Every structure is written in C-alpha cells, then in structure tokens.
Amino acid sequence: MSNQRHSLINAVAGTTGTEVAVTPICSVNVSASTWGGQSVTLQTFNEKTEQWAGITDATFTANANQVLRLGSNQKVRAVTSGSAGTMAGVNVYFALHTS
C-alpha cells in the first residue's frame, strides 16, 4: 500500500528502525514473532534539541495497533529493547491518514 511506511522489517532486539515522516494522524502496527520479554518504543525527533525522545504511551510488549496524533511534519522511528537473540521477527509500519 502506498500509504504505509516501514520503520522495522523482520528486525531483532537492539535494533533502531528507519526514520519515517508521518502525517499528524497515523496508525501504527507493531508485531513480533517472538517478544522474549522485550519491547518496542516509538520515538519522535525534536528539531529544536536535535534529539530523539520516546512518545508517551507508545511502548509495546505485544502485537498491537494504535492511532497516533502527532504534530505536523514529525519524524518517527521504532526502537527495540534488549540484545540479539531475545526478540525476533519485529515489524513496525505506519499507515498514513490522508484526511
């Protein structure tokens, strides 16, 4: 689908995903074939501080779908916790809402 942007595809624990430009309202789909007690956190980039920060209520420990409401022209990425071998098959994509 042309309105989907992937941050992580078949990733493992300890992975920082690709930066994705999103619309002010978008849906996120988070899944993993093995969670292994680890989590996925979504982060936004702050242009003023030039740092990435976690989004409140956007840390996942199980497969989930959630609607995000962000500011205009936000950059978002997914980051997995833990070390390699504890988590597998992680996929995170954003479905952009056009209206």
Phi and psi restraints in degrees (value plus and minus 20) as a CYANA .aco file:
   2 SER   PHI     -93.7   -53.7
   2 SER   PSI     -36.3     3.7
   3 ASN   PHI    -114.6   -74.6
   3 ASN   PSI      -9.1    30.9
   4 GLN   PHI    -124.4   -84.4
   4 GLN   PSI     119.6   159.6
   5 ARG   PHI    -149.2  -109.2
   5 ARG   PSI     103.0   143.0
   6 HIS   PHI    -113.6   -73.6
   6 HIS   PSI     113.2   153.2
   7 SER   PHI    -118.2   -78.2
   7 SER   PSI     -60.1   -20.1
   8 LEU   PHI    -150.8  -110.8
   8 LEU   PSI     117.5   157.5
   9 ILE   PHI    -151.8  -111.8
   9 ILE   PSI      97.3   137.3
  10 ASN   PHI      30.3    70.3
  10 ASN   PSI      24.8    64.8
  11 ALA   PHI    -107.2   -67.2
  11 ALA   PSI     152.4   192.4
  12 VAL   PHI    -141.7  -101.7
  12 VAL   PSI     158.1   198.1
  13 ALA   PHI     -80.7   -40.7
  13 ALA   PSI     129.7   169.7
  14 GLY   PHI      56.3    96.3
  14 GLY   PSI       5.9    45.9
  15 THR   PHI    -130.8   -90.8
  15 THR   PSI     115.9   155.9
  16 THR   PHI    -121.2   -81.2
  16 THR   PSI     104.5   144.5
  17 GLY   PHI     -98.4   -58.4
  17 GLY   PSI     152.3   192.3
  18 THR   PHI     -89.3   -49.3
  18 THR   PSI     120.9   160.9
  19 GLU   PHI     -90.6   -50.6
  19 GLU   PSI     114.4   154.4
  20 VAL   PHI    -148.2  -108.2
  20 VAL   PSI     112.1   152.1
  21 ALA   PHI    -105.4   -65.4
  21 ALA   PSI     108.7   148.7
  22 VAL   PHI    -142.9  -102.9
  22 VAL   PSI     144.4   184.4
  23 THR   PHI    -101.9   -61.9
  23 THR   PSI     141.7   181.7
  24 PRO   PHI     -75.4   -35.4
  24 PRO   PSI     -50.3   -10.3
  25 ILE   PHI    -144.3  -104.3
  25 ILE   PSI     106.0   146.0
  26 CYS   PHI    -168.8  -128.8
  26 CYS   PSI     142.3   182.3
  27 SER   PHI    -125.8   -85.8
  27 SER   PSI     124.5   164.5
  28 VAL   PHI    -138.7   -98.7
  28 VAL   PSI     119.1   159.1
  29 ASN   PHI    -138.4   -98.4
  29 ASN   PSI     103.8   143.8
  30 VAL   PHI    -140.7  -100.7
  30 VAL   PSI     108.7   148.7
  31 SER   PHI    -168.2  -128.2
  31 SER   PSI     135.5   175.5
  32 ALA   PHI    -167.8  -127.8
  32 ALA   PSI     124.8   164.8
  33 SER   PHI     -97.0   -57.0
  33 SER   PSI     -50.9   -10.9
  34 THR   PHI    -158.0  -118.0
  34 THR   PSI      99.8   139.8
  35 TRP   PHI    -107.0   -67.0
  35 TRP   PSI     -55.8   -15.8
  36 GLY   PHI      35.6    75.6
  36 GLY   PSI       9.7    49.7
  37 GLY   PHI      56.7    96.7
  37 GLY   PSI     -11.3    28.7
  38 GLN   PHI    -118.3   -78.3
  38 GLN   PSI    -197.7  -157.7
  39 SER   PHI    -162.1  -122.1
  39 SER   PSI     146.3   186.3
  40 VAL   PHI    -140.4  -100.4
  40 VAL   PSI     108.3   148.3
  41 THR   PHI    -136.4   -96.4
  41 THR   PSI     115.2   155.2
  42 LEU   PHI    -112.0   -72.0
  42 LEU   PSI     119.4   159.4
  43 GLN   PHI    -148.2  -108.2
  43 GLN   PSI     130.5   170.5
  44 THR   PHI    -135.5   -95.5
  44 THR   PSI     135.5   175.5
  45 PHE   PHI    -117.2   -77.2
  45 PHE   PSI     106.9   146.9
  46 ASN   PHI    -113.6   -73.6
  46 ASN   PSI      93.0   133.0
  47 GLU   PHI     -82.9   -42.9
  47 GLU   PSI     -53.7   -13.7
  48 LYS   PHI     -90.7   -50.7
  48 LYS   PSI     -65.8   -25.8
  49 THR   PHI    -111.1   -71.1
  49 THR   PSI     -33.0     7.0
  50 GLU   PHI      36.3    76.3
  50 GLU   PSI      21.6    61.6
  51 GLN   PHI    -153.8  -113.8
  51 GLN   PSI     134.4   174.4
  52 TRP   PHI    -109.7   -69.7
  52 TRP   PSI     122.0   162.0
  53 ALA   PHI    -160.1  -120.1
  53 ALA   PSI     125.8   165.8
  54 GLY   PHI     -85.0   -45.0
  54 GLY   PSI     125.6   165.6
  55 ILE   PHI    -107.6   -67.6
  55 ILE   PSI     110.8   150.8
  56 THR   PHI     -76.8   -36.8
  56 THR   PSI     115.1   155.1
  57 ASP   PHI      42.5    82.5
  57 ASP   PSI       9.1    49.1
  58 ALA   PHI    -149.8  -109.8
  58 ALA   PSI      26.0    66.0
  59 THR   PHI    -137.4   -97.4
  59 THR   PSI     108.5   148.5
  60 PHE   PHI    -139.2   -99.2
  60 PHE   PSI     118.8   158.8
  61 THR   PHI    -141.7  -101.7
  61 THR   PSI     -11.0    29.0
  62 ALA   PHI    -176.4  -136.4
  62 ALA   PSI     144.5   184.5
  63 ASN   PHI     -76.6   -36.6
  63 ASN   PSI     117.1   157.1
  64 ALA   PHI    -178.1  -138.1
  64 ALA   PSI     139.1   179.1
  65 ASN   PHI    -146.6  -106.6
  65 ASN   PSI     117.4   157.4
  66 GLN   PHI    -170.2  -130.2
  66 GLN   PSI     125.6   165.6
  67 VAL   PHI    -110.8   -70.8
  67 VAL   PSI     112.4   152.4
  68 LEU   PHI    -129.8   -89.8
  68 LEU   PSI     119.9   159.9
  69 ARG   PHI    -138.6   -98.6
  69 ARG   PSI      90.8   130.8
  70 LEU   PHI    -144.8  -104.8
  70 LEU   PSI     151.5   191.5
  71 GLY   PHI     -91.9   -51.9
  71 GLY   PSI     152.7   192.7
  72 SER   PHI     -87.8   -47.8
  72 SER   PSI     127.9   167.9
  73 ASN   PHI      35.5    75.5
  73 ASN   PSI      19.4    59.4
  74 GLN   PHI    -101.3   -61.3
  74 GLN   PSI     125.2   165.2
  75 LYS   PHI    -126.4   -86.4
  75 LYS   PSI     112.0   152.0
  76 VAL   PHI    -149.8  -109.8
  76 VAL   PSI     130.1   170.1
  77 ARG   PHI    -166.9  -126.9
  77 ARG   PSI     141.9   181.9
  78 ALA   PHI    -130.2   -90.2
  78 ALA   PSI     122.2   162.2
  79 VAL   PHI    -151.0  -111.0
  79 VAL   PSI     110.4   150.4
  80 THR   PHI    -115.2   -75.2
  80 THR   PSI     127.5   167.5
  81 SER   PHI    -111.0   -71.0
  81 SER   PSI     153.1   193.1
  82 GLY   PHI      64.4   104.4
  82 GLY   PSI    -190.9  -150.9
  83 SER   PHI    -138.1   -98.1
  83 SER   PSI     142.0   182.0
  84 ALA   PHI     -73.7   -33.7
  84 ALA   PSI     120.8   160.8
  85 GLY   PHI      80.2   120.2
  85 GLY   PSI     -35.2     4.8
  86 THR   PHI    -117.1   -77.1
  86 THR   PSI     -35.9     4.1
  87 MET   PHI    -164.4  -124.4
  87 MET   PSI     124.2   164.2
  88 ALA   PHI    -169.2  -129.2
  88 ALA   PSI     138.9   178.9
  89 GLY   PHI      42.2    82.2
  89 GLY   PSI      19.0    59.0
  90 VAL   PHI    -104.1   -64.1
  90 VAL   PSI     108.3   148.3
  91 ASN   PHI    -148.9  -108.9
  91 ASN   PSI     110.6   150.6
  92 VAL   PHI    -153.9  -113.9
  92 VAL   PSI     102.3   142.3
  93 TYR   PHI    -155.5  -115.5
  93 TYR   PSI     134.3   174.3
  94 PHE   PHI    -132.4   -92.4
  94 PHE   PSI     110.0   150.0
  95 ALA   PHI    -121.4   -81.4
  95 ALA   PSI      95.6   135.6
  96 LEU   PHI    -100.8   -60.8
  96 LEU   PSI     113.5   153.5
  97 HIS   PHI    -113.5   -73.5
  97 HIS   PSI     108.3   148.3
  98 THR   PHI    -115.1   -75.1
  98 THR   PSI     -29.5    10.5
